[in-house]
Amino acid sequence: MFINGEWTSAQGGETFSVTNPSNGQVVAQVPKGGRFETKQAIESAGEAFKSWSKLTAGERGKYLLKIRDLMHEYKDELAEIMSMEMGKPFKEAQGEVFFAASYLEWFAEEGRRIYGETIPASTPDKRLMVIRQPIGVVAAITPWNFPLAMMTRKIGPAMAAGCTGIVKPAKQSPISAIAFGKLVEMAGVPRGVVNVVTGDSGPISDEIFDNQVVKKISFTGSTEVGKLLVAKSASQLKRLSLELGGHAPFIVFDDADLEEAAAGAVASKFRNTGQTCVCANRIYVQRSVIEEFSKLFLEKTKALKVGNSLDSTVEVGPLVSRDGLSKVEEHVQDALDKGARLLCGGKRLKGELSNGLFYEPTILDEVTNEMLITNEETFGPVAPIIPFDTEEEVIQQANNTVYGLAAYFYTQNASRSVRVSEALEFGIIGMNDAIPTVAQAPFGGIKESGMGREGGHQGIDDYLEDKYLSMKIQTK
């Protein structure tokens, strides 16, 4: 673990194993930290905050850009780590490295734009101002599916704002966070500004939420865990930003470019083997074009190469865990039992890939609202196709979920684009765009998909406090 600028084992030398889901082999033994190590990390971040917060935005930005440059330099090594620890296809993992680095670049510049304001006073002898200051020590609790990008999306704005903090990565993919700690060290970032603690979520999060030095927590994960964290934050009213679950609709209207829509559906659904919070979970197709769209979608899905994630030609890798694989199998079987039709896939891969957690890219049609797959997040390579007749009908179906993270639709009608984008109850809308996420735009959901935004100029707001200054002066 990386604590106060030094590499340290867990107290007692306890470790846990990280396993490659492509072949079941152990990749590494990682320190199993707990409350003791977390407290050390928080204390070091608190001490570092005193000087880091006093640096200019330009000085802090130079460190972020140095880490960005190192990420570019070591892109292959970082991609290999991701592929081995959580099964992301190597080519896709390379893309994540650059995506993660883009957040450091964006917030290095955004730190220079933390503007205050002056306010017209009510009397001649007063001057009113608002200044913005870093909130303090923060904690970033990151998921396994984007182990680098979710970390830089949190720690980048924190550092740019003048905050210091602790990163707690998921147990499935902690090595990427350790590697990031190495880059922080190589960049010469002052001791204690960034700390990495690995281990079980329970004791680490207990210390984070109990320790009064921590002022803000950013979490990406399930809605169920997010609700627990909201409750835990209540005793100290810690500030939270939460990016939680999703159940994204992907709508294809009859005036869409069907070739483009099919390509977009493949890109959204099967990216990271369907293990993203914003991937297409329910594919609604207007009845008059469903046959043509399904043919194109099926053709493109069958062309995807499945295999060991370290193979640079592979497009679909393994599921991250046996639990994830079991959930995919349950959703597919439930749909088939209730009348869905299997167009392709539908089973685990055998043969030379049987040691890994592989599931065939799968398409189901004749899917109905009574099936699990239309109501729960599958988090796997399964695409259900659902017919609809009218715009009003599909908007109602798309919004019929507690989630509100991302939604997509394809149409060539400008008026429909406005109507549908305004009617969909989701924080991110892709209009003829299956991959809308970029560093310069806000990412986040509504309803039970979370609170707060990451990325864009909004992404730095949760790391800042607004302080109002009222100054009485002598007018002569």
N, C-alpha and C positions, 0 to 999 in steps of 0.2 A: 504494500500500500504506500501511497505518497502522502506523507503528513509533515507539514512544516518544512517542506523542501528536502525531506529525507525519505529513503526507502526503508520500510519496516515490515516485519512479520506481525501476525496477530499475537496477542498475549497468550503464551502457552504453546505457540507454534501450530495452532489448529488450522487446517486447510479444508477446502472442498474441491471437487473435481469439476472440470468443464469438459463436456463431451461433444464431439463432432457429430451432428445429426446425419451427416452423409454416410458414415460408416460405423458409428457407435464407439469409436476409439476416443480415449481420454486425450485431450489436447494439452491440459495443464492442471497443476494444483495451485489454487489461488488462496491467499490468506483469508481466513474466516474471522473478520473483525466483528466487534460488538460495541457495547456502550462505552467501554474504556477507550478504545481507539477513536470512536466517534467524538467523544468529549475532547480528546487531544486535538483532533482536527478542527473542531469548533473553536477551541481556545486559540489555536495558532491563527485561524482566520480572523478572530477578533483582534488579536494583536496586530496582524498585518493590515487590518482595516484602517488603523490610525494613520499610517503613512500612505497606503495605496489611495485612499480617498482624497488625499491632499495633492496628488499628482494632477497635472493638467490633463484634459481630455486627449490632447495630442500625444502626450507621453504614454498614456495608457493604450492609445490606439496603436502606437508603434510596436508594443508587445503583441497585440492581437495580430497584427500583420506579419510579424515574425513567425508566430505559430502557424498562420495560414501558409506562409512560404514553406515551412517544414512539412506541413501536411501534403502539399503538392510534391515536394521532393521525395517523400516516403509513401506515395500513393499506393504503390504495389504492395508494400509490406502491410500497410493498414488494411488494404482490401483483402489480403490473404488471411489476416487475423479474423476479420469479420466472416469470411467464408468458412473458416474452420470452426469458429465457436458457435455460430448460429445458422449456418447453411445458406447465407445469401450468395447467389451466383456471382462469380468473381468479377465479371464485367459490370454487373449492377453495383457491386460493392465499390468498384473504382469510381463509379458515378456518385455514390454517396460521399466518398472522400471529398470530391470537389464541391458537392452540395453543402457538406458540413463546413468546409473552408469558406464558402460564400457568406455564411452568417458571421464569421469573424471579420471578414472584409467589410460587410455592411455595417456592423455595429462599431467597428473602429472609426468609421466616418460619422455614424449617427451620434456617437458620444460628443462630437463637436457641436451638435445641434440641440443640446439640452438647454432650451431657452427659458428664461424667466419672463416676467411681465411687470409693467407699471399699471396702476389702476387710478382713474380719476378720483381725487379726494372729495369729501363732502364739505370740507372747510379749507380756507386758504393756508392754515398753519400745519397741514399734514401732508405727508408723502406716503403713498401706499405702494408696496412692491410684493411680488411673489418670487421666491427663489426655489430651485429644485435641488435637493441633496440626496445622495445615495442612502438607501434604507438601512444598510448595515450588512451583517453576515447572512448569507442565503444558503439554502440547500437545494440541490438539483437531484431529483430521484428519477432516473432515466429507464426506459424500456429496453427490451432485448432486440426489437425488430429494426430499429435504426440507432444502433449503439453510439455512433459518432455524431450524426446530424442532430439527434435530440439533445445531446450534451452541449454542442456548440450553440444551439439555438437557445439554451438556457444560460450557460456560463459566459457566452459572448456578450450579451447585453448587460449581464451582471458586472463583468469586469469593466466594460466601457462606462457604466454609470458610476463606477468607483466602489462597487461592492466587492467583498471577498467571499469565499464559500467553500462548500464541500460537495463533492459529487458522489452519489451512491448509485452505482450501476446495477442492472438486473443480474441475477446469478447465472443466467444462461450466457451472458455476453460481457463479462467483466474485463476481459483482456484489452478490448478497445479503449476502455477508460484508463487502464494502466498505461497503455501506449500513449494516450493523450497526456497523461501526467509526465511521461518521459519527454514529450515535445515541449511541454510547459517548462520543464527543467532546462532543456537545450536552448530555449528562447531566452533564458535568463530572467524569467518572471520572478519577482521577489518572493522569498520564503513565506509560505502560509496563505498566499493569495488564492491558490487553487489546491485543494486537498482531495485525494481519492481514497475512499474507504469501501472495501468489499466485504460481503458476508450476508447473513440472513437479514431480511427486511425488518423483522420484528424488533430486535434490540437496537438496531441502528436508527430506525424511525422513532422509536420510543425516546431515545436521547435527543434526536433532532427536535421533536415536539415538546419535550420537557425542558430543554435548555433555553433559558431566557435570552441568551446571546443571539440565537437564530431569530431573525425578524421576518423572513419570507421563505416559503417553500414552493418550488415549481415541480409538479408531478405529471408524468405521462404514463397512463396505464388504464386499467379497467374502471368502469363507472362504479362498480361495487366497492373497490378499494378507495376510489376518490371520495365516496360518501363517508367512509370510515375516517379518512383524513380530515374532512370538514369537521366532523365531530371532535377529533383529537385537537384540532386547532382552536376550539372554542375557549378553552381555559385561559389562553394568553392572547386570544384574538390575533393570531399570527396571520399575516397576509398569505393568501394562496393563489396560485394560478394552476389550473387543472385542464389537461387535454386528455379526454376520456374516450369511451367507446364510440363507435359509429355504426351505421347501418345504411350505407349510401345507396340511394336509388340512381339508376342510370337509364335515362329515358330517351327512346329513339322515336321521333315523330315521323309521319309519313312523307314529309317534305325534306327529310335529312339526306345528306350525302351518305348513302349506306356503306360504301367502301370505307369512308373515313370513320363512320360510327363503329363499324366492326373492328377496325384497327384500334380505335380508342378503347373499346370495351376490352379487348385483349390486353392492352397496355395497363389499363386500370385494374382489371380483375386479377391478372396473373403476375403483376409486379410483386417481387418478394414472396412468390408462391402464394399470393392472396393474403399474406399476413401483414396488412396495413390497415390502420383505422379508417382510412379514406378510400379504400378500394371499393369497387362496385360490388354490392351485395345482392341487389335486386335489379334485374335488367328488364325494364318495361318496354315493350315494342308495340307500336300501333298495329292493329290486326291486319290492315291491308298490306303491310310490308314485312310481316313477321317471317314469312317463308323465305323471302329473298335475303333478309338480314341474317336469319339462322344459318343459311347455306354459307354465306361469307364468313360469319363468326366461327362456324364449325371448321371450315377450311383453314382459317388462320390458327385456330387453337390446336388442331392436329399437327400443324407444322412446328409447334414449339418443341425444343429439345429439352428433355428432362435428364438430369444426371448429377454426378458429383459436383458440388458447388465450386471446387477449385478449377474445373475445366472452363476455360475462357469462352468456349462455344455454347455452354449450357445457359438456358434461359429460365428454367424452372428447377429449383433445388428442393431439398427436403423440408418437411415441417420441423419446427424447432423442438418438439417434444412428443412423447407418446400420448400425453393428454390431448394435445392439439390434433394429432392424427385421429384419435378416438372420436373427438367431436366432429371432425369432417365425416367420418364413417357413419356416425349417428345421424347427421343431417341428411346425408344422401339416402340412407336406408329408410328414414322416416318419410322422405319425399316419395320414394318409389312405392312404399307401402300405401301411401295415400293417393296414388294415381299418376305421379309424374312419369315422364318418359325419358329414358336415358339416350342422349344423342352420341356421347362419347365418354370414355373414361369410366369412372365408377368403381375403381378398386386400387388397392395398394400395388406397388410395383414389386415384382419378384426377380428372380435371376440374380445377376451380378449386383443389383441394387437392393437386394433383400435385407442387407444389414443396416440400411438406412431407413429414415422415416419418410419414404416417398409415397405420394399419392398422385395418380394420373390426373392431368388437367381434365376437368369434367364439365359437361354441359347437360342441363336438364331442361326440358320444356313441359308444357301443360302443368305448370306449377300454379298452386292456388294459395290463398291467404291462410289456409288452415295448417300449412306445413311449417315446421320449425325454421326452415331456411329462410322463410319470408318474415320471420319475427325475431330471430336471433342472429347475432354476428357470427358467421361461420369461421372466419379467419383461416381460410384455406382455399385451394385452387378449384372451387366449385362455383359455376355460374348458372343461376336459375333464370329462365326466360319466362316472363309473364305477359300475356296479351292485355291490351286496353283498347278502348274505342274512342274516347273523347279526352280533350285537354283537361276538363274539369275533373273527370274520373281519375286520371293518373296523378294529378296534383293531390287529390284527396288520399289516394293510396300511398303516394310517396311520403306525405307528411304524417301518415298513421304509424308513428313510432315515437318512443321516448327520446330517441337520439336526434341530434341536429348538427352533425359535424360537416359532412360534405355531400353534395348532390351534383349530378351531371345531366345534361340533356343536349340532344343534337337536333337542330332545325336550321333551315335556311330563311326562315321568316323573321324579319326584324321585330315586328310588333309582338309576335309570340315570344321572342327572346326576352323582351321587357316584361311581359305579363308573367311568364313562368319563373324568371329569376326573382321577381318580387314576391311571388306567391309561395315559393319553396321555403320551408322553415329550417334552413341550414346556414351555418356560418361561412361556408365556402361553396361557391357555385362555379362549376366548369361548363361554360357554354361552348359547345363544339371543341372542348379542351379536356382531355382525360388526365392531364398531369399539370394542374394549375399552381402547385406550390413553388414559391420562390422566396428568397431571403427578404426581398424588398416589399413584400405584401404580408398583411396580417393573417396568421393561421390560428384557427380556434373554432369552437362550436357553441351552439346555444342548447337550450333544454338540458337534458342529462348528459350532454357531451362535453360539459365543462364550463369554465369561466376564465376570462383573461385572453390575451392574444400574444402569440410569439411571432417574431418577424415584423417587418414594416417599421415605421416610426413608432407604432403602438407597442412594439415588443420591448422597448426599454422603460415604458411607463411604470410597470409593476416593481421596478427596482429603484424607484425614486419616491421621495416624499416632497410634497408641496408645502413650503413654509411661508406664511403670510407675515410681512413686516409692516408695521404702522409706525411711522416716525413723526413726532411733533417737532416743529422747528419754529424759530423766531423769524417772523416775516420782515423785521427791520432791526 
